[in-house]
Amino acid sequence: MRFILGWLQIYCSNLVGAISHDQKSILECPQTKTTRGIMTSVKRINHIAIVVDEIEDALHFWRDTLGLKVARVEEIPEQDSVVTFLPVGDMEIELVQPTSEESGIARYLNKHGPGIHHICFEVDDIEASLESLKASGVRLIDSEPAVGTSGKRFAFIHPESTHGVLIELYELPPK
């Protein structure tokens, strides 16, 4: 796993170094040239959530083949799901299994099948991030953050604004 991550980092840095002057303009943020706000508080990827039919079946790959360790398992009753957390570096893979056929996760699984559900970015100030996104015309699923397990505050950005990827923002509680 470390080999793959190391290779990816080298590949990406070589790719950026090979970009011509004309192509570098796509790396610049157009919002910095306007008066619109830009969300600047993204700290890191907190987790990648993967929807699965059965967590035990998925663990045969994630735990038994890749060697990732299960840190904890949590029931999330408000989302009708159970989540298994597998740390990777300073982030986690979350295996999400619906516990009810009526849940949003179950509907997603029935429509799309198992796979990546969302990517979660940790932010310093979720309210400021949501305001900045709204000001930039980004479609939000949640205009106000909800409070989850351990006091984490979270909100989702609609995939229509992110080129098809469901994005979650997390603000962790103060330590």
C-alpha positions as CSV (number, residue, x, y, z in Angstrom):
1,M,0.0,0.0,0.0
2,R,2.8,2.4,0.9
3,F,4.5,1.6,-2.4
4,I,1.3,2.5,-4.3
5,L,0.9,5.8,-2.4
6,G,4.6,6.6,-2.9
7,W,4.4,5.9,-6.6
8,L,1.2,8.0,-6.9
9,Q,2.9,11.0,-5.2
10,I,6.0,10.7,-7.5
11,Y,3.8,10.3,-10.6
12,C,1.7,13.4,-9.7
13,S,4.7,15.6,-8.9
14,N,6.3,14.6,-12.2
15,L,3.0,15.3,-14.0
16,V,2.8,18.8,-12.5
17,G,6.5,19.5,-13.4
18,A,5.8,18.5,-17.0
19,I,2.9,21.0,-17.4
20,S,3.6,23.7,-19.9
21,H,3.2,27.4,-19.1
22,D,0.0,27.5,-21.0
23,Q,-1.4,24.5,-19.1
24,K,-0.5,26.0,-15.7
25,S,-3.5,28.4,-16.0
26,I,-5.8,25.5,-15.2
27,L,-4.0,25.1,-11.9
28,E,-4.9,28.7,-10.9
29,C,-8.1,29.3,-9.1
30,P,-10.3,31.8,-11.0
31,Q,-12.0,32.9,-7.8
32,T,-8.7,34.6,-6.7
33,K,-9.1,37.0,-9.6
34,T,-12.7,38.0,-8.6
35,T,-14.5,39.3,-5.6
36,R,-16.3,36.0,-5.0
37,G,-15.3,34.0,-1.9
38,I,-13.1,30.9,-2.1
39,M,-13.3,28.1,0.5
40,T,-9.8,28.1,1.9
41,S,-10.2,25.9,5.0
42,V,-9.8,22.4,3.6
43,K,-7.3,20.7,5.9
44,R,-7.1,17.2,4.5
45,I,-9.1,14.2,3.3
46,N,-10.8,12.9,6.4
47,H,-12.2,9.7,4.9
48,I,-13.5,8.0,1.8
49,A,-16.8,6.2,2.3
50,I,-17.5,3.0,0.4
51,V,-21.0,1.5,0.4
52,V,-21.1,-2.3,0.7
53,D,-23.7,-5.0,0.7
54,E,-22.1,-6.8,3.7
55,I,-19.2,-5.4,5.7
56,E,-17.8,-8.9,6.5
57,D,-17.6,-9.7,2.8
58,A,-15.8,-6.4,2.1
59,L,-13.3,-7.0,4.9
60,H,-12.0,-10.0,3.0
61,F,-10.3,-7.4,0.7
62,W,-9.7,-4.4,2.9
63,R,-8.5,-6.2,6.0
64,D,-7.4,-9.6,4.9
65,T,-5.9,-8.8,1.5
66,L,-4.6,-5.2,2.0
67,G,-3.8,-5.7,5.7
68,L,-5.7,-2.6,7.0
69,K,-6.7,-2.8,10.6
70,V,-10.3,-2.3,11.8
71,A,-10.2,0.7,14.3
72,R,-13.8,0.6,15.3
73,V,-17.3,-0.2,14.2
74,E,-20.2,2.2,14.8
75,E,-24.0,2.0,14.5
76,I,-25.3,5.2,13.0
77,P,-29.0,5.0,13.8
78,E,-29.9,8.4,12.3
79,Q,-28.6,7.2,8.9
80,D,-29.7,3.6,9.3
81,S,-26.2,2.3,8.8
82,V,-23.3,0.6,10.4
83,V,-19.8,1.9,9.6
84,T,-16.4,0.1,9.9
85,F,-13.4,2.4,10.1
86,L,-10.1,1.4,8.7
87,P,-7.2,3.9,9.2
88,V,-4.8,4.6,6.3
89,G,-2.2,7.2,7.2
90,D,-3.9,10.3,8.5
91,M,-7.3,9.4,7.0
92,E,-9.8,6.5,7.0
93,I,-11.6,4.2,4.7
94,E,-15.2,3.8,5.9
95,L,-17.1,0.7,4.9
96,V,-20.8,1.7,5.1
97,Q,-23.6,-1.0,5.2
98,P,-27.3,0.0,5.3
99,T,-29.3,-1.4,8.2
100,S,-32.7,-0.6,6.6
101,E,-34.0,-0.9,3.1
102,E,-35.6,2.5,3.4
103,S,-32.4,4.4,4.2
104,G,-30.6,6.7,1.8
105,I,-27.6,4.5,1.8
106,A,-29.8,1.5,0.8
107,R,-31.4,3.5,-2.0
108,Y,-27.9,4.5,-3.2
109,L,-26.7,0.9,-3.0
110,N,-29.7,-0.4,-4.9
111,K,-29.3,2.2,-7.7
112,H,-25.5,2.3,-8.1
113,G,-24.2,-0.9,-6.5
114,P,-21.3,-1.2,-4.1
115,G,-18.5,1.4,-4.4
116,I,-17.3,4.8,-3.4
117,H,-20.1,6.8,-1.9
118,H,-18.4,10.0,-1.0
119,I,-15.1,11.8,-0.1
120,C,-15.0,13.8,3.1
121,F,-12.8,16.9,3.5
122,E,-12.0,18.1,7.0
123,V,-12.4,21.9,7.4
124,D,-11.6,24.4,10.1
125,D,-14.9,26.3,10.0
126,I,-17.9,24.5,8.4
127,E,-20.2,27.5,8.6
128,A,-17.7,29.7,6.8
129,S,-17.0,27.0,4.2
130,L,-20.8,26.6,3.5
131,E,-21.2,30.3,3.2
132,S,-18.3,30.6,0.8
133,L,-19.6,27.7,-1.3
134,K,-23.1,29.2,-1.4
135,A,-21.6,32.6,-2.5
136,S,-19.8,30.7,-5.3
137,G,-23.0,29.2,-6.6
138,V,-22.3,25.7,-5.4
139,R,-25.4,23.5,-4.8
140,L,-25.5,22.2,-1.3
141,I,-27.5,19.3,0.0
142,D,-27.2,20.7,3.6
143,S,-27.1,24.5,4.0
144,E,-26.6,24.0,7.7
145,P,-24.3,21.5,9.4
146,A,-25.7,18.5,11.3
147,V,-24.1,17.1,14.4
148,G,-22.9,13.5,14.2
149,T,-21.0,11.0,16.4
150,S,-18.5,12.5,18.8
151,G,-19.7,16.0,18.1
152,K,-18.5,16.1,14.5
153,R,-20.3,18.6,12.4
154,F,-21.0,17.7,8.8
155,A,-22.7,18.8,5.6
156,F,-22.9,17.5,2.0
157,I,-22.2,19.2,-1.3
158,H,-24.4,18.0,-4.2
159,P,-22.7,16.0,-6.9
160,E,-24.1,18.3,-9.6
161,S,-21.7,20.9,-8.4
162,T,-18.7,18.6,-8.1
163,H,-18.6,16.8,-11.4
164,G,-20.5,13.8,-10.1
165,V,-18.8,13.2,-6.7
166,L,-20.7,13.5,-3.4
167,I,-18.5,15.6,-1.1
168,E,-18.9,15.7,2.7
169,L,-17.4,18.5,4.8
170,Y,-16.4,17.7,8.4
171,E,-15.5,20.0,11.3
172,L,-14.1,18.0,14.2
173,P,-14.9,19.2,17.7
174,P,-12.2,21.0,19.6
175,K,-9.9,18.6,21.5
